[in-house]
Amino acid sequence: MINIQKMIDIPDEHRIYLDVPAEIPAGAAYIELTVIPSPGANTRKPLAAYFGALKDSKVFAGDAVAIQRKIRAEWDR
């Protein structure tokens, strides 16, 4: 197994061309791409990506009105 690491810029057309070293034999190969957003990159998600994120949460299970009243009661203390 040969590991190659190279920092690249993803172009607007989203095509990547890769030259591999000669010691890698011709033929089928498994290639893995890891994308780590650079600092300052736009990593914002659309609001819709969060819809339903808490539907299975144990914290918010049960009567929604009772949970809201409990939270608001904490403000009065």
SULKAZI-V361532 format. One record per residue. N is the residue number from 0. SS is DSSP state (2 for helix, 1 for strand, 0 for the rest). PSI is psi in radians with two decimals (999 if undefined). OMEGA is omega in whole degrees, -180 to 180 (NA if undefined). Layout:
N;SS;PSI;OMEGA + N;SS;PSI;OMEGA
This chain:
0;0;2.34;179 + 1;0;2.24;177 + 2;0;2.33;177 + 3;0;2.25;176 + 4;0;2.34;-180 + 5;0;2.31;176 + 6;0;2.25;-179 + 7;0;2.87;171 + 8;0;2.33;177 + 9;0;2.07;-178 + 10;0;2.92;-179 + 11;0;-0.56;-179 + 12;0;-0.01;176 + 13;0;0.69;174 + 14;0;2.36;-180 + 15;0;2.28;176 + 16;0;2.32;-174 + 17;0;2.16;172 + 18;0;2.24;-180 + 19;0;2.65;-180 + 20;0;2.66;-178 + 21;0;-0.43;-178 + 22;0;-0.14;176 + 23;0;2.13;-176 + 24;0;2.62;176 + 25;0;2.64;180 + 26;0;-3.03;-178 + 27;0;2.50;178 + 28;0;2.61;175 + 29;0;2.19;-180 + 30;0;2.33;179 + 31;0;2.32;-180 + 32;0;2.16;177 + 33;0;2.17;-179 + 34;0;2.07;177 + 35;0;2.00;-179 + 36;0;2.40;179 + 37;0;2.66;179 + 38;0;2.33;-180 + 39;0;-0.09;179 + 40;0;2.68;179 + 41;0;1.75;-180 + 42;0;0.28;-180 + 43;0;2.45;177 + 44;0;2.64;175 + 45;0;2.65;-178 + 46;2;-0.62;-179 + 47;2;-0.37;179 + 48;2;-0.33;-178 + 49;2;-0.11;-180 + 50;0;2.24;178 + 51;0;0.12;-176 + 52;0;-0.46;-177 + 53;0;0.16;-174 + 54;0;-0.51;180 + 55;0;0.23;-178 + 56;0;2.31;177 + 57;0;-0.50;-179 + 58;0;-0.64;-176 + 59;0;0.33;178 + 60;0;2.53;177 + 61;0;-2.72;-176 + 62;0;2.03;-177 + 63;2;-0.64;-179 + 64;2;-0.73;179 + 65;2;-0.68;179 + 66;2;-0.77;179 + 67;2;-0.72;179 + 68;2;-0.70;178 + 69;2;-0.77;180 + 70;2;-0.77;-179 + 71;2;-0.54;178 + 72;2;-0.49;177 + 73;2;-0.48;-180 + 74;2;-0.49;-176 + 75;0;-0.12;-178 + 76;0;999;NA
